[in-house]
Amino acid sequence: MSIVIHGSTLSPFTRKVTLVALEKNIPFQSQDLNPYSPPSNFETMSPLRQIPVLQDGDYTLNDSSAISAYLDAAYSGVHKALLPEAPKARGYVLWIEEYADTALFQCISEGVFRPIFITQFFGKPIDMATVQDTIANRLPVPLGYLETQIIGKNFFAEERLTLADIAVYAQLANLEHAQHLPETSVYPNLMAHFGRMKSRGPIAKLFTLEAQYLNGMLTQLKKSV
């Protein structure tokens, strides 16, 4: 086994790359890399000081989108491609991935996940005002857009699993960890998609491991207070 994914368990971008490897049955190892207390050679591994980082033998690659595309191409002969060949479908999948990685990530990470969890890890109180404002005023925009894109479909493109589905799930999973998943009555199609994704074997197992990791971290935090 030569592939190593360096990243953080609760990072949506590490999660995306991990799920790409799991869905394509690519053997890999996970190596914890905390961007808040990175190793001394972090800039050598990741010039932008971001995670995840992929090592495949002597080949190192940064950025979750680049890593996902590499894994999809490198293992295309055996496993179903997560990026469509048809130009329009491929472009659309890459667009949905980008939208999830930017618009959705900014709201969830800055407005929900960090104010609840990261603040606690740094010894600060939960910033519920920011969370409530994000849920009421910021999140409806990206959630509403994605709702329109999944109406009448089981998957975002080609009626099969693609990188778009993984990218959206990877962000929404942190909302569930924070116990602020959107109401099904408001976003019925998007939440149905989330439910289908979470019920997939590799995703369900990974979510359970993430929840255990998070609970362990919070338990340790309470003991240290």
C-alpha positions in Angstrom: 0.0 0.0 0.0 1.7 3.2 -1.1 -1.1 5.8 -0.9 -1.3 7.9 2.2 -3.9 10.6 2.8 -2.7 13.2 5.2 -5.5 15.2 6.8 -7.9 15.8 9.6 -10.7 13.5 10.4 -13.4 16.2 10.5 -12.1 18.2 7.5 -14.7 18.1 4.7 -11.9 18.1 2.2 -10.1 15.2 3.8 -13.5 13.5 4.0 -14.1 14.0 0.2 -10.8 12.5 -0.8 -11.2 9.6 1.7 -14.6 8.8 0.2 -13.3 8.9 -3.3 -10.7 6.3 -2.3 -13.3 4.2 -0.4 -15.9 4.3 -3.2 -13.3 3.3 -5.8 -11.9 0.6 -3.5 -8.5 2.1 -3.5 -6.2 0.8 -0.7 -4.8 3.7 1.4 -3.6 4.7 4.8 -4.9 7.8 6.7 -2.3 9.9 8.5 -3.5 12.6 10.9 -2.4 16.1 10.1 -3.7 18.9 12.2 -3.4 22.2 10.2 -3.6 24.2 13.5 -0.4 22.4 14.8 1.2 21.2 11.6 4.6 19.4 11.4 7.7 21.4 10.7 7.8 20.3 7.0 4.2 21.2 6.4 5.0 23.9 3.8 7.2 21.4 1.9 4.3 19.0 1.8 1.6 21.6 1.2 2.8 25.0 -0.2 -0.6 26.6 0.6 -0.6 25.0 4.1 -3.9 23.2 3.5 -5.1 19.7 3.8 -5.5 17.1 2.6 -2.1 16.0 1.1 -1.8 12.8 -0.9 1.4 10.8 -1.2 1.4 8.0 -3.7 4.9 6.6 -3.5 7.2 9.5 -4.4 4.4 11.5 -5.9 2.9 14.2 -3.7 -0.3 16.2 -4.5 -2.3 18.9 -2.8 -5.9 20.2 -3.0 -8.9 17.9 -2.6 -10.1 18.5 -6.1 -6.8 17.8 -7.7 -6.4 14.7 -5.6 -9.9 13.4 -6.4 -9.3 13.9 -10.1 -5.9 12.1 -9.8 -7.3 9.1 -8.0 -10.2 8.9 -10.4 -7.9 8.9 -13.4 -5.2 6.7 -11.9 -7.8 4.0 -11.0 -10.1 4.4 -14.0 -9.4 1.0 -15.5 -10.8 -1.0 -12.7 -13.4 1.1 -10.9 -16.3 3.3 -12.1 -15.2 6.8 -12.9 -16.5 9.5 -10.6 -15.9 12.2 -13.3 -18.2 11.7 -16.4 -16.6 11.5 -19.8 -19.4 13.5 -21.5 -18.2 17.1 -21.6 -21.4 18.8 -20.3 -21.9 16.3 -17.5 -18.2 16.5 -16.5 -18.4 20.3 -16.5 -21.5 20.2 -14.4 -20.1 17.8 -11.9 -17.0 19.9 -11.5 -19.2 23.0 -11.0 -21.3 21.4 -8.2 -18.0 20.2 -6.6 -16.7 23.8 -6.7 -19.9 25.2 -5.3 -19.9 22.8 -2.4 -16.2 23.5 -1.8 -16.7 27.3 -1.7 -20.2 28.6 -1.0 -21.3 25.7 1.1 -18.0 25.3 2.9 -17.7 28.9 3.9 -21.2 28.9 5.5 -20.8 25.6 7.3 -17.2 26.0 8.4 -17.1 29.6 9.4 -20.7 29.9 10.5 -21.5 26.6 12.3 -18.6 24.1 12.7 -15.9 26.5 13.9 -18.2 28.5 16.3 -19.3 25.2 17.9 -16.3 23.0 17.9 -13.1 24.8 17.0 -13.8 27.5 19.6 -14.1 24.8 22.3 -10.9 23.2 21.3 -9.2 26.5 21.8 -10.8 27.0 25.2 -13.4 29.5 24.1 -17.2 29.4 24.6 -19.5 28.3 21.8 -20.5 31.2 19.6 -24.2 30.4 19.3 -25.1 33.9 18.0 -23.0 33.3 14.9 -24.5 29.8 14.4 -28.0 31.1 14.6 -27.3 34.0 12.3 -25.7 31.6 9.7 -28.6 29.1 9.8 -31.2 31.9 9.5 -29.5 34.2 7.0 -26.5 32.6 5.2 -27.1 28.9 4.8 -30.4 29.2 3.0 -28.7 30.6 -0.1 -26.3 27.6 -0.9 -28.8 25.1 0.4 -31.6 26.5 -1.7 -29.4 26.5 -4.8 -28.4 22.8 -4.3 -32.1 21.9 -3.6 -33.0 23.2 -7.1 -30.2 21.1 -8.6 -31.3 17.8 -7.2 -35.0 18.0 -7.8 -36.3 14.9 -9.4 -32.9 13.2 -9.4 -31.3 10.6 -7.2 -27.8 11.9 -8.0 -26.6 15.2 -9.4 -25.5 13.9 -12.8 -26.0 10.8 -15.0 -28.2 9.1 -12.4 -25.2 7.6 -10.7 -22.6 8.5 -8.1 -20.2 11.2 -9.1 -17.7 13.5 -7.4 -20.5 16.1 -7.2 -22.5 13.8 -4.8 -19.4 13.1 -2.7 -18.5 16.8 -2.5 -21.9 18.0 -1.3 -22.2 15.2 1.2 -18.7 15.9 2.5 -19.8 19.4 3.5 -23.2 18.6 4.9 -21.8 15.9 7.1 -20.3 18.5 9.4 -23.8 20.0 9.8 -25.0 16.7 11.1 -22.0 16.4 13.4 -23.0 19.8 14.7 -26.7 18.7 15.0 -27.8 21.4 12.7 -28.8 19.5 9.6 -31.5 21.4 7.6 -35.1 20.5 7.9 -36.4 17.9 5.5 -39.6 19.9 5.1 -37.6 22.9 3.8 -35.1 21.1 1.6 -36.8 17.7 0.8 -34.8 16.8 -2.2 -31.4 17.8 -0.8 -32.0 16.0 2.5 -33.3 12.9 0.6 -30.0 12.9 -1.3 -28.0 13.3 1.9 -29.9 10.3 3.4 -29.2 8.2 0.4 -25.5 9.1 0.5 -25.2 8.4 4.2 -26.8 5.0 3.8 -24.0 3.9 1.4 -21.7 1.4 3.2 -18.4 3.2 2.9 -20.0 6.5 3.9 -22.0 5.1 6.9 -18.9 3.5 8.3 -16.8 6.6 7.9 -19.5 8.8 9.5 -19.6 6.4 12.5 -15.8 6.7 12.9 -16.0 10.5 12.7 -18.7 10.7 15.3 -16.6 8.5 17.7 -13.6 10.7 17.1 -15.5 13.8 17.7 -17.1 12.4 20.9 -13.7 11.4 22.1 -12.3 14.8 21.5 -15.2 16.5 23.4 -14.9 14.0 26.3 -11.2 14.8 26.6 -12.0 18.5 26.5 -14.5 18.3 29.3 -12.1 16.3 31.5 -9.4 19.0 31.0 -11.7 21.8 32.0 
